[in-house]
């Protein structure tokens, strides 16, 4: 699967992070977060409002909340 939404890929068995067509990271969601690289930076930037007690599924909930908030402000 190819996805741009972090909540879509976080449950994948393997995540490959590309930058300008080159593989820069490869691993599981938890492994990439622990590595502190590009994926971790993107994830933490996007979901910085989450608590340190992050659990899988919260990302999708947060994205839905953001989408609903954006739709209601139009």
N, CA, C and O of each residue as an XYZ file, in Angstrom:
296
protein
N       0.849     -1.169      0.000
C       0.000      0.000      0.000
C       0.892      1.228      0.000
O       1.974      1.227      0.587
N       0.438      2.247     -0.646
C       1.101      3.546     -0.607
C       0.128      4.501      0.055
O      -1.034      4.585     -0.343
N       0.593      5.217      1.060
C      -0.309      6.112      1.790
C       0.436      7.366      2.221
O       1.647      7.351      2.439
N      -0.309      8.432      2.334
C       0.239      9.688      2.829
C      -0.250      9.986      4.243
O       0.331     10.813      4.945
N      -1.317      9.313      4.654
C      -1.872      9.533      5.991
C      -1.187      8.602      6.984
O      -1.156      7.386      6.795
N      -0.652      9.176      8.019
C       0.074      8.383      9.011
C      -0.819      7.368      9.701
O      -0.359      6.277     10.041
N      -2.080      7.699      9.915
C      -2.974      6.752     10.586
C      -3.244      5.536      9.711
O      -3.567      4.466     10.226
N      -3.117      5.682      8.406
C      -3.347      4.567      7.492
C      -2.225      3.542      7.592
O      -2.480      2.341      7.507
N      -1.010      3.990      7.766
C       0.132      3.080      7.712
C       0.621      2.579      9.062
O       1.423      1.646      9.108
N       0.169      3.161     10.148
C       0.752      2.801     11.446
C       0.531      1.344     11.836
O       1.295      0.813     12.642
N      -0.478      0.687     11.299
C      -0.725     -0.721     11.623
C      -0.054     -1.674     10.634
O      -0.171     -2.891     10.776
N       0.645     -1.135      9.637
C       1.315     -1.978      8.641
C       2.422     -2.804      9.293
O       3.021     -2.383     10.283
N       2.686     -3.984      8.729
C       3.764     -4.834      9.232
C       5.132     -4.210      8.985
O       6.067     -4.398      9.763
N       5.230     -3.468      7.896
C       6.505     -2.848      7.525
C       6.210     -1.501      6.874
O       5.333     -1.398      6.015
N       6.932     -0.490      7.278
C       6.777      0.858      6.729
C       8.114      1.251      6.107
O       9.170      1.130      6.729
N       8.041      1.723      4.871
C       9.234      2.205      4.182
C       9.044      3.696      3.965
O       8.065      4.119      3.350
N       9.971      4.484      4.465
C       9.894      5.940      4.348
C      10.791      6.368      3.190
O      11.978      6.046      3.148
N      10.191      7.102      2.251
C      10.922      7.574      1.078
C      11.142      9.075      1.154
O      10.311      9.809      1.689
N      12.253      9.520      0.621
C      12.520     10.945      0.457
C      13.149     11.117     -0.917
O      14.245     10.618     -1.174
N      12.456     11.820     -1.792
C      12.924     12.029     -3.169
C      13.229     10.708     -3.858
O      14.211     10.594     -4.592
N      12.376      9.703     -3.617
C      12.509      8.409     -4.275
C      13.515      7.463     -3.657
O      13.707      6.358     -4.165
N      14.161      7.861     -2.580
C      15.152      7.013     -1.913
C      14.618      6.548     -0.568
O      13.962      7.307      0.146
N      14.900      5.302     -0.229
C      14.499      4.765      1.067
C      15.409      5.372      2.132
O      16.632      5.241      2.079
N      14.777      6.041      3.104
C      15.577      6.637      4.181
C      15.341      5.948      5.524
O      16.153      6.069      6.441
N      14.216      5.219      5.636
C      13.930      4.462      6.859
C      13.067      3.264      6.502
O      12.364      3.265      5.491
N      13.131      2.245      7.341
C      12.389      1.018      7.097
C      12.170      0.338      8.444
O      13.115      0.142      9.208
N      10.930     -0.017      8.729
C      10.658     -0.715      9.979
C       9.188     -0.706     10.333
O       8.337     -0.377      9.507
N       8.900     -1.068     11.562
C       7.525     -1.021     12.061
C       7.247      0.379     12.600
O       8.163      1.179     12.791
N       5.978      0.658     12.838
C       5.590      1.949     13.402
C       6.343      2.206     14.711
O       6.965      3.254     14.881
N       6.280      1.246     15.626
C       6.942      1.422     16.926
C       8.458      1.548     16.782
O       9.085      2.364     17.458
N       9.040      0.741     15.905
C      10.480      0.798     15.694
C      10.927      2.128     15.114
O      11.951      2.680     15.518
N      10.150      2.642     14.161
C      10.496      3.925     13.551
C      10.317      5.073     14.537
O      11.094      6.028     14.524
N       9.306      4.990     15.387
C       9.144      6.021     16.420
C      10.326      5.997     17.380
O      10.865      7.043     17.742
N      10.724      4.799     17.789
C      11.836      4.662     18.735
C      13.157      5.139     18.131
O      14.029      5.625     18.851
N      13.306      5.002     16.817
C      14.549      5.401     16.152
C      14.733      6.915     16.136
O      15.856      7.408     16.030
N      13.626      7.651     16.241
C      13.722      9.103     16.303
C      14.108      9.784     15.000
O      14.624     10.902     15.015
N      13.867      9.129     13.877
C      14.229      9.700     12.582
C      13.112     10.506     11.936
O      12.294     11.123     12.618
N      13.095     10.489     10.620
C      12.150     11.284      9.836
C      10.695     10.897     10.135
O       9.851     11.768     10.348
N      10.407      9.587     10.149
C       9.044      9.130     10.430
C       8.599      9.609     11.810
O       7.487     10.112     11.971
N       9.458      9.451     12.783
C       9.141      9.882     14.147
C       8.860     11.377     14.193
O       7.914     11.816     14.847
N       9.674     12.151     13.503
C       9.480     13.603     13.464
C       8.132     13.945     12.828
O       7.388     14.773     13.355
N       7.818     13.314     11.701
C       6.531     13.567     11.046
C       5.370     13.200     11.963
O       4.423     13.971     12.121
N       5.453     12.022     12.561
C       4.376     11.542     13.419
C       4.189     12.465     14.617
O       3.066     12.856     14.935
N       5.281     12.811     15.274
C       5.185     13.660     16.463
C       4.731     15.069     16.127
O       4.034     15.698     16.923
N       5.110     15.573     14.965
C       4.647     16.888     14.537
C       3.146     16.863     14.284
O       2.423     17.766     14.704
N       2.684     15.832     13.600
C       1.265     15.736     13.246
C       0.389     15.472     14.467
O      -0.717     16.003     14.572
N       0.888     14.650     15.386
C       0.077     14.245     16.540
C       0.630     14.773     17.857
O       0.489     14.118     18.890
N       1.250     15.931     17.838
C       1.897     16.462     19.048
C       0.926     16.712     20.193
O       1.345     16.772     21.349
N      -0.349     16.857     19.900
C      -1.339     17.119     20.947
C      -1.685     15.864     21.737
O      -2.408     15.942     22.730
N      -1.177     14.701     21.310
C      -1.481     13.456     22.013
C      -0.645     13.332     23.281
O       0.423     13.932     23.401
N      -1.139     12.561     24.200
C      -0.417     12.323     25.449
C       0.728     11.340     25.213
O       0.754     10.661     24.186
N       1.668     11.255     26.145
C       2.744     10.263     26.034
C       2.219      8.832     26.129
O       2.940      7.886     25.812
N       0.984      8.668     26.558
C       0.377      7.344     26.679
C      -0.268      6.925     25.371
O      -1.309      6.268     25.377
N       0.336      7.296     24.250
C      -0.191      6.990     22.929
C      -0.521      5.504     22.802
O       0.226      4.647     23.274
N      -1.631      5.220     22.169
C      -2.002      3.842     21.861
C      -2.429      3.781     20.400
O      -2.995      4.746     19.885
N      -2.164      2.653     19.715
C      -2.592      2.532     18.328
C      -4.088      2.804     18.210
O      -4.871      2.394     19.067
N      -4.469      3.482     17.170
C      -5.867      3.846     16.971
C      -6.121      5.297     17.320
O      -7.041      5.906     16.774
N      -5.334      5.867     18.212
C      -5.527      7.268     18.571
C      -5.242      8.175     17.387
O      -5.877      9.218     17.237
N      -4.299      7.789     16.550
C      -3.968      8.626     15.397
C      -5.168      8.764     14.480
O      -5.471      9.864     14.019
N      -5.852      7.668     14.212
C      -7.034      7.721     13.350
C      -8.117      8.568     13.994
O      -8.790      9.342     13.312
N      -8.290      8.429     15.301
C      -9.287      9.234     16.013
C      -8.934     10.715     15.926
O      -9.810     11.552     15.708
N      -7.665     11.035     16.093
C      -7.227     12.431     16.031
C      -7.436     13.004     14.638
O      -7.860     14.151     14.500
N      -7.145     12.219     13.600
C      -7.362     12.693     12.232
C      -8.836     12.955     11.979
O      -9.191     13.963     11.367
N      -9.703     12.055     12.446
C     -11.151     12.256     12.272
C     -11.591     13.523     12.987
O     -12.379     14.299     12.448
N     -11.087     13.738     14.197
C     -11.442     14.947     14.946
C     -11.004     16.201     14.195
O     -11.751     17.176     14.119
N      -9.783     16.171     13.637
C      -9.292     17.321     12.881
C     -10.130     17.560     11.633
O     -10.436     18.705     11.297
N     -10.503     16.479     10.942
C     -11.325     16.618      9.744
C     -12.698     17.172     10.094
O     -13.219     18.034      9.386
N     -13.285     16.684     11.182
C     -14.602     17.171     11.604
C     -14.524     18.632     12.020
O     -15.423     19.416     11.714
N     -13.461     19.000     12.712
C     -13.301     20.392     13.135
C     -13.161     21.299     11.920
O     -13.728     22.392     11.888
N     -12.410     20.849     10.925
C     -12.247     21.634      9.707
C     -13.548     21.773      8.945
O     -13.838     22.838      8.400
N     -14.337     20.708      8.899
C     -15.613     20.744      8.185
C     -16.611     21.648      8.892
O     -17.396     22.334      8.236
N     -16.593     21.659     10.214
C     -17.566     22.471     10.951
C     -17.209     23.951     10.943
O     -18.062     24.795     11.218
N     -15.945     24.279     10.629
C     -15.551     25.687     10.622
C     -15.760     26.342      9.256
O     -15.506     27.535      9.087
N     -16.223     25.559      8.289
C     -16.436     26.105      6.935
C     -17.746     26.816      6.823
O     -18.079     27.332      5.756
